[in-house]
Amino acid sequence: MPNMIVYAVPAFLVLLLVELLWSFWRRRQTFALADSLSSASLGLSGQVINLFVRALNFGVYLLAYQYLALFDLSTSHWWVWAIGLLGYDLCYYWHHRMGHEVNLVWASHVVHHSSEEFNYSTALRQTSTGFLTNWFFYWPLALIGIPPTVFIVAGAVILGYQFWIHTRHIGRLGWFDYCFASPSNHRVHHGQNAYCVDRNYGGVLMLWDHLFGTFAKERPESEELIIYGIHGQLKTFDPLKANFHKYRDLLADARLADNWKDRIRVWFARPGWRPAAAQRLDPKPPHDISAFRIYRPRISAATAFYCLLQMLLLMVLGMGFLAFAYQLPLAGKILGAVWLIASLWVLGRSLENAPGNGRWQLLWLGSLAIPVALAHLQWGLPVAWAVALFVGATLGLLGMLLRSLRQPQPLEA
């Protein structure tokens, strides 16, 4: 069946554009190009992976509903929908909270927090490995008989609601902040300041945070400015490193541990805990927020413009792929997914001005033949059109790429 997220993306992009224009109007810029493109890249790569694993979460729920449900509830009753939404929000709270309090779940969720900016592009920054643990948190709804249709709709509503709260341009909202997830509450959640860490997990309601003692009110900027990002900076725009760096760190600590208890515990301990042997053999300094500097590699204006056009092209091709991937054979689906993720990796190298990025970009331009060939073979795109699209896109981007490589002027520092 078609990927429904494709139909929500245009609305998200419109809101993002509105926020960007408002930033210029108010002369309070909250966007950094490389960071925003990296967030979009991670969002797209996450959706590509979901093509192959999204059935896991729903499949576990469906099995639990069929064999474990204690009640037979009907979607024709309004209160079933109300309980479904409320119950999903409660399950989301604990899922989100464990994403900050258990290393294995944090290893996935850390992707969303790795942005050092806070805007609507940050909302797009999603993990590609959430399927490893997401399924575990929602089956209790199946146990009480919440129908799968209610489960799907509740998940979409609560996920969609959270987009608008990723902004610095909406201030505190009084009583609303106390009762509901809001931009003010979510700014606290994304902060790495001491008072922000492990606070405000609610998806829609702040009820759960008040009940379980995790609510924190945002402090005025004049008193304490929120610093966004994670303890232990990512310092890369590589989507593969962003998704797997925490798993790599946990695996390294498990290998350094000198007993099996610590080798197992490291995966389920709170973030920051390390086996004594790992800390001794590979010591890491404590986090010092006063030394924090936003990661902004130096790239030229021409490179920035080229990367922007490349991301726009990848978004168009990616949305098209997500919309019609269900029509592709498995081999075509795998080929398209690998090409998109590899393309986003190449983009990340250019955003951070990595050595040899020009050669990788030239290889990528040649690889544009892959989506064109898929469109021709699967949907009958005329050969003349296919050739014209490939040659036109390649030559146009090649000219801008060569220009970007000749202009080393730094855009960001």
Solvent accessible surface area in square Angstrom, and as a share of the most:
residue,aa,sasa,rsa
1,M,159,0.71
2,P,46,0.29
3,N,7,0.04
4,M,124,0.55
5,I,43,0.22
6,V,20,0.12
7,Y,140,0.53
8,A,35,0.27
9,V,14,0.08
10,P,76,0.48
11,A,58,0.45
12,F,38,0.16
13,L,71,0.35
14,V,91,0.52
15,L,75,0.37
16,L,30,0.15
17,L,96,0.48
18,V,86,0.49
19,E,7,0.03
20,L,48,0.24
21,L,105,0.52
22,W,111,0.39
23,S,0,0.00
24,F,127,0.53
25,W,197,0.69
26,R,141,0.51
27,R,222,0.81
28,R,96,0.35
29,Q,88,0.39
30,T,3,0.01
31,F,24,0.10
32,A,8,0.06
33,L,55,0.28
34,A,3,0.02
35,D,14,0.07
36,S,15,0.10
37,L,12,0.06
38,S,4,0.02
39,S,0,0.00
40,A,14,0.11
41,S,4,0.02
42,L,2,0.01
43,G,12,0.11
44,L,5,0.02
45,S,4,0.02
46,G,2,0.02
47,Q,38,0.17
48,V,0,0.00
49,I,45,0.23
50,N,47,0.24
51,L,23,0.12
52,F,83,0.35
53,V,29,0.17
54,R,93,0.34
55,A,75,0.58
56,L,76,0.38
57,N,43,0.22
58,F,68,0.28
59,G,26,0.25
60,V,40,0.23
61,Y,3,0.01
62,L,58,0.29
63,L,106,0.53
64,A,9,0.07
65,Y,49,0.19
66,Q,109,0.49
67,Y,166,0.63
68,L,95,0.47
69,A,37,0.29
70,L,120,0.60
71,F,122,0.51
72,D,137,0.71
73,L,35,0.17
74,S,47,0.30
75,T,58,0.34
76,S,93,0.60
77,H,83,0.37
78,W,196,0.69
79,W,102,0.36
80,V,0,0.00
81,W,73,0.25
82,A,44,0.34
83,I,71,0.36
84,G,1,0.01
85,L,65,0.32
86,L,86,0.43
87,G,14,0.14
88,Y,25,0.09
89,D,4,0.02
90,L,60,0.30
91,C,16,0.09
92,Y,35,0.13
93,Y,0,0.00
94,W,89,0.31
95,H,29,0.13
96,H,11,0.05
97,R,44,0.16
98,M,47,0.21
99,G,1,0.01
100,H,17,0.07
101,E,24,0.11
102,V,29,0.17
103,N,1,0.01
104,L,51,0.25
105,V,14,0.08
106,W,35,0.12
107,A,0,0.00
108,S,6,0.04
109,H,37,0.17
110,V,2,0.01
111,V,0,0.00
112,H,15,0.07
113,H,7,0.03
114,S,7,0.05
115,S,2,0.02
116,E,18,0.08
117,E,10,0.04
118,F,0,0.00
119,N,0,0.00
120,Y,17,0.06
121,S,1,0.01
122,T,0,0.00
123,A,11,0.08
124,L,26,0.13
125,R,6,0.02
126,Q,68,0.30
127,T,32,0.19
128,S,11,0.07
129,T,7,0.04
130,G,8,0.07
131,F,57,0.24
132,L,87,0.43
133,T,16,0.10
134,N,46,0.23
135,W,90,0.32
136,F,113,0.47
137,F,28,0.12
138,Y,9,0.03
139,W,89,0.31
140,P,53,0.34
141,L,6,0.03
142,A,0,0.00
143,L,57,0.28
144,I,66,0.33
145,G,0,0.00
146,I,1,0.00
147,P,10,0.06
148,P,24,0.15
149,T,74,0.43
150,V,0,0.00
151,F,12,0.05
152,I,92,0.47
153,V,60,0.34
154,A,2,0.01
155,G,14,0.13
156,A,64,0.50
157,V,77,0.44
158,I,5,0.03
159,L,105,0.52
160,G,32,0.31
161,Y,52,0.20
162,Q,16,0.07
163,F,11,0.05
164,W,68,0.24
165,I,1,0.00
166,H,7,0.03
167,T,2,0.01
168,R,50,0.18
169,H,37,0.17
170,I,58,0.29
171,G,43,0.42
172,R,116,0.42
173,L,69,0.34
174,G,56,0.53
175,W,178,0.62
176,F,48,0.20
177,D,15,0.08
178,Y,131,0.50
179,C,54,0.32
180,F,61,0.25
181,A,1,0.01
182,S,0,0.00
183,P,0,0.00
184,S,2,0.01
185,N,3,0.02
186,H,9,0.04
187,R,16,0.06
188,V,0,0.00
189,H,5,0.02
190,H,5,0.02
191,G,7,0.06
192,Q,7,0.03
193,N,7,0.04
194,A,99,0.77
195,Y,30,0.11
196,C,0,0.00
197,V,56,0.32
198,D,26,0.13
199,R,83,0.30
200,N,1,0.01
201,Y,0,0.00
202,G,3,0.03
203,G,0,0.00
204,V,30,0.17
205,L,38,0.19
206,M,1,0.00
207,L,78,0.39
208,W,20,0.07
209,D,0,0.00
210,H,60,0.27
211,L,114,0.57
212,F,84,0.35
213,G,57,0.55
214,T,6,0.04
215,F,52,0.21
216,A,15,0.11
217,K,142,0.60
218,E,18,0.08
219,R,94,0.34
220,P,51,0.32
221,E,102,0.46
222,S,115,0.74
223,E,117,0.52
224,E,51,0.23
225,L,106,0.53
226,I,17,0.09
227,I,49,0.25
228,Y,16,0.06
229,G,7,0.06
230,I,10,0.05
231,H,94,0.42
232,G,54,0.51
233,Q,46,0.20
234,L,27,0.13
235,K,122,0.52
236,T,15,0.09
237,F,15,0.06
238,D,10,0.05
239,P,3,0.02
240,L,77,0.38
241,K,108,0.46
242,A,2,0.01
243,N,4,0.02
244,F,103,0.43
245,H,20,0.09
246,K,36,0.15
247,Y,34,0.13
248,R,142,0.52
249,D,37,0.19
250,L,6,0.03
251,L,79,0.39
252,A,46,0.35
253,D,10,0.05
254,A,10,0.08
255,R,179,0.65
256,L,58,0.29
257,A,3,0.02
258,D,93,0.48
259,N,61,0.31
260,W,182,0.64
261,K,153,0.65
262,D,19,0.10
263,R,64,0.23
264,I,103,0.52
265,R,109,0.40
266,V,0,0.00
267,W,57,0.20
268,F,124,0.52
269,A,12,0.09
270,R,126,0.46
271,P,42,0.26
272,G,67,0.65
273,W,65,0.23
274,R,41,0.15
275,P,0,0.00
276,A,74,0.57
277,A,2,0.01
278,A,0,0.00
279,Q,72,0.32
280,R,157,0.57
281,L,110,0.55
282,D,62,0.32
283,P,92,0.58
284,K,96,0.41
285,P,118,0.74
286,P,123,0.77
287,H,79,0.35
288,D,81,0.42
289,I,63,0.32
290,S,87,0.56
291,A,66,0.51
292,F,27,0.11
293,R,168,0.61
294,I,73,0.37
295,Y,56,0.21
296,R,90,0.33
297,P,20,0.13
298,R,138,0.50
299,I,6,0.03
300,S,4,0.03
301,A,64,0.50
302,A,16,0.13
303,T,21,0.12
304,A,5,0.04
305,F,108,0.45
306,Y,2,0.01
307,C,0,0.00
308,L,60,0.30
309,L,50,0.25
310,Q,0,0.00
311,M,5,0.02
312,L,96,0.48
313,L,47,0.24
314,L,0,0.00
315,M,25,0.11
316,V,106,0.61
317,L,55,0.27
318,G,0,0.00
319,M,32,0.14
320,G,31,0.30
321,F,19,0.08
322,L,1,0.01
323,A,17,0.13
324,F,98,0.41
325,A,0,0.00
326,Y,95,0.36
327,Q,76,0.34
328,L,14,0.07
329,P,80,0.50
330,L,120,0.59
331,A,78,0.60
332,G,7,0.07
333,K,40,0.17
334,I,81,0.41
335,L,80,0.40
336,G,4,0.04
337,A,6,0.04
338,V,92,0.53
339,W,15,0.05
340,L,4,0.02
341,I,32,0.16
342,A,49,0.38
343,S,1,0.01
344,L,1,0.00
345,W,55,0.19
346,V,10,0.05
347,L,1,0.00
348,G,2,0.02
349,R,47,0.17
350,S,3,0.02
351,L,1,0.01
352,E,37,0.16
353,N,91,0.47
354,A,11,0.09
355,P,120,0.76
356,G,21,0.20
357,N,20,0.10
358,G,12,0.12
359,R,177,0.65
360,W,103,0.36
361,Q,1,0.00
362,L,83,0.41
363,L,119,0.59
364,W,8,0.03
365,L,4,0.02
366,G,42,0.40
367,S,28,0.18
368,L,6,0.03
369,A,44,0.34
370,I,53,0.27
371,P,23,0.15
372,V,26,0.15
373,A,45,0.35
374,L,25,0.13
375,A,27,0.21
376,H,65,0.29
377,L,142,0.70
378,Q,64,0.29
379,W,112,0.39
380,G,51,0.49
381,L,35,0.17
382,P,65,0.41
383,V,92,0.53
384,A,72,0.56
385,W,162,0.57
386,A,9,0.07
387,V,83,0.47
388,A,64,0.50
389,L,104,0.52
390,F,57,0.24
391,V,64,0.37
392,G,46,0.44
393,A,37,0.28
394,T,22,0.13
395,L,111,0.55
396,G,38,0.36
397,L,13,0.07
398,L,51,0.25
399,G,42,0.40
400,M,54,0.24
401,L,3,0.02
402,L,75,0.38
403,R,139,0.51
404,S,6,0.04
405,L,88,0.44
406,R,171,0.62
407,Q,50,0.22
408,P,118,0.74
409,Q,103,0.46
410,P,69,0.44
411,L,82,0.41
412,E,27,0.12
413,A,93,0.72
